[in-house]
Amino acid sequence: MTGRVKGGEPVAVAFFDVDETLLTFKSMFRFLAHHFSAIGLPPERYLQAEADLRNRAAAGVSRWETNRDYYRLYAGRPVEEVMRHGRAWFADELAAGGAVHAPVAAALERHRAAGALIVLVSGSFPPCLEPVRQLLGADVLLCSDPEQVDGRYSGHLETPMIGEEKGHAARKFLAERGIAPSAAAAYGDHASDLGLLRAVGHPVAVGDDTDLCAYVTGVGGGRLPGAVPA
């Protein structure tokens, strides 16, 4: 099965970052606000949680650790409840309009229609991502996978799917299926996606991130316009 990128090169797999690449916003914070509201917490509780995470990041705490901190906020919640909230949240986002970044979604559709496997790669988790996967017809999620114990989230996440982990996951995916990197494309918007783009033969920078644009220019990759937040 192959899709095609600009120039007609065959592509068997297309990897897509999600937040601010396929979507026009960061899903994790917006979903957290919805989830807290759905379980009856006041808006101030979400604002405090968001501020705590942002303040830790500003103080120099690594993205690895702040990503793990985020998933502690779901400790004790039933997995099915959080999945249900994810479906309702994304339905609301779609109804509001502007959630999907059209240029990247169009590229995904071209790959999918041509037979490429579509893989979403994200530091987010299934409650946020499964509705996106279903909407866009993606085949696989490579994402953060918080620990579950007896049907509930424990609050523990061993390995966030961020930074270089995205590249490791993409290379493992290709190796397990016997697909050469030259037959893969990847799309990302942020310097933290550089490992993912380096894992494939057809990298595409979405937006104007300096590191990504320099990389794709150097290797003859592609460019797409950045997302405008909804």
Helices and strands as residue ranges (DSSP letters): E 3-4, E 10-11, E 13-17, H 27-38, H 43-58, H 63-72, H 79-96, H 102-113, E 117-122, H 126-136, E 140-143, E 148-149, E 152-153, H 164-177, G 181-183, E 184-188, G 191-193, H 194-198, E 202-206, H 210-219, E 222-224
